[in-house]
Amino acid sequence: MSAELAFNRSVDVDYGVAEEVAPGVRRIVANNPGPYTFLGTNTYLVGSGEIAVIDPGPADADHLAAIAAATRGERISHILITHSHRDHCDGALPLQRRLGGDIVAFGPTGTARGAGAPGLGDTFVDKAFRPDLPVGDGDTVKARGFALDVLHMPGHAPDHLCFALVGKRTMFTGDHVMGWNTTVIAPPEGDMGDFIASLERLMQRHDKVFLPGHGGRIETPQRVVRAYITHRKWREQNILACIDDGVSTIPRIVAKLYGALDANLKEAAALSVLAHLEHLNARGMVSAEGATDKLSGFYVRGSGAAPSS
Ligand SMILES: [Zn+2]
């Protein structure tokens, strides 16, 4: 089983320019490139005349000015947030102050937020974020020119939403499925069991195009989702094989599976392995021993059955 995922990583981007990426959908890429954001956060403008802004991106003056310029003469009815990570939601209030629109998001989750790694931790999550209109799975956000069905897709973040453009077989996937890389799942912010269940929900659908929070259009959604699931199963098998070989702590598993990494990526890899171990633990397939914290215990095989997801 191969873990290689084929991504289109072309780096052809014009920051601040609204580009039509699907009928009735324009994209502006924010100039916040980085190890977790690829070239930057994608902001989508849906509709014409009355506009939904999906993920206003970071609170960046040039990016907000670009949104304002692209929507001149139009009205922003809604500002939708896929999840309350700062690269997606920090621009919401400044944009609302400038151009109006109700802020729509899943709202507080009631679960622990944040993750203990640079770039993934508390600094990355806006714990104070509150929408004007909290929505949940099955809701629809409508204005004159568009209707967006809301799907709650936890996994990358507990409040993660995807938005399906009604009648267009087009899905805004945020960071649940991205166009350039696999998604970071870092507990407690990330939950591998939820993530895989959310991927399996996407497999049941017949979307034609995914428009992700980072990276380009995904033209083969089913194939990419299947590859995401295959990649996680392959990683899980590798982790079980490590434990069977007596490689039973997270730092040793990371060293064996990922080789040499810089410090930041090593921490992200450790959290990703932890996410898998928690998912295995939830199914009784491994258990932790001697742990003072979740990242430092020994893991041994449990009595659970063979992995099914
Ligand atoms: Zn993001």
Residues whose N, C-alpha, C, O or C-beta is under 5 A from the ligand:
A	BS01	ZN	Y36 D87 D175 G213
